[in-house]
Amino acid sequence: MTTYYNINPKFYVSVDCIIFGFDEGELKLLLLKRNFAPAMGEWSLMGGFVQQDESVDDAAKRVLRELTGLENVYMQQVGTFGEIERDPGERVISVAYYALIKVDEYDRKLVEEHNAFWIKIDELPSLIFDHPEMISKARELMKHQALDNPIGFNLLPELFTLSQMQSLYEAIYGEQMDKRNFRKRVATMEFVEKTDQIDKTGSKRGAFLYKYNDKAYRQDSKFKLV
């Protein structure tokens, strides 16, 4: 090893996962009530250190899998956070990722073991370190990406109503959308397929269920929801 490496300081590198879910018309985050130091008893994102035998991306996937049991989840890198005193334990540089998961597919036992809970996005508690900044940047990135890509379907069940889909995008953007205009726009999307199944949980008449067709989306290069 050359002295070029030896004369420079070494830091810890970690990943933090901002895990979004959508349930009962609400956008939620999966947060830990920490049962370990530092900041024991406080709220935080799920994180971990990058190991020598894995890339940063692989570390984020591992951390997510260890918490939820899920693999092949939609994830995007949010950015790098490296203020000198961001972590009171050591000098730690963290790379943040956001993930979108379906709330009915994760491993509940694993989540309970990690002392993690779903919290409504508008009712977040005080969080440690720079985690609020990570979440803020993740939300802005998600809003931007959801404009031109159908990432929201990663949060919906396999079969969903148009009302559920509209509620999701209203939750992502934090604003009401005109029902008629929204449905007109959806009607032009060949990758949102109407099924013959009906959801009657909301009314006797019920509402048709739809599904997302990824193959059809890849053939349709135009997507602009709002």
C-alpha positions in Angstrom: 0.0 0.0 0.0 1.3 3.4 -0.9 1.8 6.1 1.7 -0.8 8.2 -0.1 -3.5 6.2 1.6 -1.8 6.0 5.0 -1.4 9.7 5.5 -5.1 10.4 5.0 -7.8 9.9 7.7 -10.2 7.0 7.6 -13.9 7.4 8.2 -16.9 5.2 8.8 -19.3 5.0 5.8 -23.0 4.1 6.6 -26.3 3.9 4.7 -29.7 5.2 5.9 -32.9 3.9 4.5 -36.0 6.2 4.2 -38.7 3.6 3.8 -42.1 4.9 2.5 -45.4 3.0 2.6 -49.0 3.9 1.8 -51.8 2.8 4.0 -55.4 4.0 4.5 -54.9 7.1 2.3 -51.8 8.1 4.2 -48.1 8.3 3.2 -46.1 6.8 6.0 -42.5 6.2 7.1 -41.0 3.1 8.8 -39.0 4.5 11.8 -37.1 2.9 14.6 -37.5 3.5 18.3 -33.8 3.0 19.0 -32.9 0.4 21.6 -29.2 0.9 21.3 -26.7 3.7 21.8 -26.1 6.4 20.7 -29.5 8.2 21.1 -31.1 5.2 22.7 -34.9 5.7 23.1 -35.1 8.2 20.3 -36.5 7.9 16.8 -34.4 7.3 13.7 -34.2 5.9 10.2 -33.0 2.3 9.7 -29.2 2.3 9.0 -26.0 0.4 9.0 -22.4 0.5 8.1 -21.0 -0.5 4.7 -18.9 -3.7 5.0 -15.6 -4.3 3.2 -17.2 -6.9 0.9 -20.1 -4.9 -0.4 -20.8 -1.8 -2.4 -22.8 1.1 -1.0 -25.8 0.1 -3.0 -25.6 -3.5 -1.8 -25.3 -2.2 1.8 -28.6 -0.3 1.4 -30.3 -3.4 0.0 -29.0 -5.5 2.9 -30.2 -3.0 5.5 -33.6 -2.9 3.9 -33.8 -6.7 3.8 -32.7 -7.1 7.4 -35.5 -4.8 8.5 -38.4 -5.8 6.2 -37.4 -9.2 4.7 -37.9 -7.7 1.2 -35.7 -7.9 -1.8 -35.9 -6.3 -5.3 -37.5 -3.2 -3.8 -37.6 0.1 -5.6 -34.8 2.2 -4.2 -33.1 5.5 -5.2 -30.1 7.2 -3.8 -30.9 10.5 -2.2 -27.5 11.9 -1.5 -24.5 11.9 0.8 -24.5 13.5 4.3 -21.1 14.3 5.8 -21.2 17.1 8.3 -18.3 16.7 10.7 -20.3 16.3 13.9 -23.5 14.7 12.4 -23.0 11.5 14.5 -21.9 11.9 18.1 -20.3 8.5 18.2 -17.7 8.8 15.5 -17.0 10.6 12.2 -19.5 8.9 9.9 -20.4 9.8 6.3 -23.8 8.5 5.4 -25.4 7.7 2.0 -29.2 8.0 2.2 -31.6 6.0 0.0 -35.4 6.1 -0.2 -37.4 2.9 -0.8 -41.0 2.3 -1.7 -42.7 -0.8 -0.3 -46.2 -2.3 -0.1 -47.4 -2.3 3.5 -49.0 -5.7 3.2 -45.8 -7.5 2.0 -43.1 -6.9 4.5 -42.1 -9.3 7.3 -43.9 -8.0 10.4 -41.9 -10.2 12.8 -38.6 -8.6 11.6 -40.0 -5.1 11.9 -41.2 -5.8 15.5 -37.7 -7.3 16.4 -36.1 -4.0 15.2 -38.7 -2.0 17.3 -39.9 -0.2 14.1 -43.2 1.4 13.5 -45.2 3.1 10.7 -45.6 6.8 11.3 -47.8 9.1 9.2 -45.6 11.5 7.2 -47.5 14.5 8.7 -47.0 13.3 12.3 -43.3 12.5 12.4 -41.6 12.7 15.8 -38.3 14.4 16.5 -35.6 12.5 14.7 -31.9 12.1 15.5 -28.9 13.6 13.7 -29.6 14.9 10.2 -32.4 12.4 9.5 -35.1 15.1 9.0 -32.9 16.6 6.2 -32.6 13.2 4.6 -36.4 12.7 4.7 -37.0 16.2 3.3 -34.7 15.6 0.4 -36.1 12.1 -0.2 -39.7 13.6 -0.5 -38.6 16.2 -3.0 -36.8 13.6 -5.1 -39.8 11.3 -5.0 -42.1 14.1 -6.1 -39.8 15.0 -9.0 -39.5 11.3 -10.1 -43.2 10.6 -9.7 -44.0 13.3 -12.3 -42.5 11.3 -15.2 -42.2 7.7 -13.9 -44.9 5.4 -12.4 -43.0 4.9 -9.2 -46.2 5.3 -7.2 -47.3 1.8 -8.2 -44.6 0.4 -5.9 -46.7 1.6 -3.0 -50.1 0.3 -4.1 -51.4 -3.2 -3.8 -51.4 -5.4 -6.9 -55.1 -4.5 -7.4 -56.3 -1.0 -6.6 -59.1 1.4 -7.3 -58.7 4.7 -9.0 -59.7 6.4 -5.8 -56.7 4.7 -4.1 -54.4 5.7 -6.9 -55.6 9.3 -6.7 -55.2 9.4 -2.9 -51.7 8.1 -3.2 -50.6 10.9 -5.6 -52.4 13.5 -3.5 -50.4 12.2 -0.5 -47.1 12.3 -2.5 -47.7 15.9 -3.6 -49.6 17.1 -0.5 -52.4 18.6 -2.5 -55.9 17.8 -3.7 -56.4 16.8 -7.4 -59.5 17.2 -9.5 -61.2 13.8 -9.7 -62.4 14.3 -13.3 -59.1 15.5 -14.7 -57.2 12.8 -12.8 -59.4 10.0 -14.3 -59.2 11.5 -17.7 -55.4 11.4 -17.5 -55.4 7.9 -16.2 -57.7 6.8 -19.1 -54.8 7.7 -21.5 -52.4 5.3 -19.7 -52.4 2.0 -21.4 -50.3 0.5 -18.6 -53.1 1.0 -16.0 -55.4 -1.9 -16.8 -59.0 -2.2 -15.7 -59.9 -5.7 -14.4 -63.3 -7.3 -14.1 -63.0 -7.5 -10.3 -64.9 -5.1 -8.1 -64.0 -3.8 -4.6 -67.1 -3.4 -2.5 -65.5 -2.4 0.8 -66.5 1.2 0.2 -70.0 0.9 -1.0 -72.6 -1.7 -2.2 -72.1 -0.7 -5.8 -68.3 -1.0 -5.4 -65.5 0.2 -7.7 -63.6 -1.6 -10.4 -60.1 -2.7 -9.5 -57.1 -1.9 -11.7 -53.6 -3.2 -12.1 -50.3 -1.9 -13.3 -48.7 -3.4 -16.4 -45.0 -2.8 -16.5 -44.5 -4.3 -20.0 -47.1 -1.9 -21.4 -45.5 1.0 -19.7 -42.1 0.2 -21.2 -43.8 0.3 -24.6 -45.4 3.6 -23.8 -42.7 6.2 -23.5 -45.0 9.0 -22.5 -45.9 9.4 -18.8 -47.0 12.6 -17.2 -49.5 12.3 -14.3 -49.8 15.8 -13.0 
